[in-house]
Amino acid sequence: MPLILLLAACQSTDGNGDGERGTAAERAADPSPTVVLETTKGRIVVELDRERAPLSVANFVGHVEVGFYDSLTFHRVRPGFMIQAGKYTAEMGGRSSSAGSVHNEAANGLRNLRGTVAMARLNDPHSATTQFFINLVDNAGLDYDSAAGRWGYAVFGRVVEGMDAVDAIAAVPTQRRGRHEAVPVEPVIITRAYVADE
């Protein structure tokens, strides 16, 4: 069932001390918000770059705050390339958002280096929605290149803790499932994603 993303409905935490940030205004003012992805292979901490990728960061944080990524999987794992998540459950059922697509910010000067996080998209350069990937290696071929007429894939953050978990996900054997290639045989689930305190 599609989840409706209501960014305006994001509320402050109830003060239960679980490490989440206070008010939406405080989160929006932070140029480098941090998101934690708790996965079945370990904890991944991502520092986002709101100054260079404001649209991508707002989109990602908005989905995190409404629990969109909770229970989704890393559904595409390509060793020596990247791991991707943001749409499918363990049963490969798709989850959709009403937020719409994000304008491609790949010309922001951030490069697809090992450990960076970027927006996944279709052939249309402005088709990114909820899916993201973490680069396992330096992927220069995914960078914006105006001379080559290449839009690239917009980097909007980097892993600051948990590359061991990222590498553990990359090591999971994969298989083809229907039209999907490189699906982990053992589902790797994002049990919870949240915006964290500094």
Salt bridges, closest charged atoms under 4 A:
ASP18 OD2 - ARG192 NH2 3.35
GLU20 OE2 - ARG192 NH2 2.30
ASP30 OD2 - ARG21 NH2 2.85
GLU38 OE2 - ARG43 NE 3.47
GLU47 OE1 - ARG158 NH2 3.24
GLU65 OE2 - ARG27 NE 2.12
ASP143 OD2 - ARG111 NE 3.59
ASP145 OD2 - ARG150 NH2 3.77
GLU161 OE2 - ARG43 NH1 2.99
ASP167 OD2 - ARG114 NH2 2.81
GLU181 OE2 - ARG76 NE 2.87
GLU186 OE2 - LYS41 NZ 3.58
GLU198 OE2 - ARG21 NH2 3.21
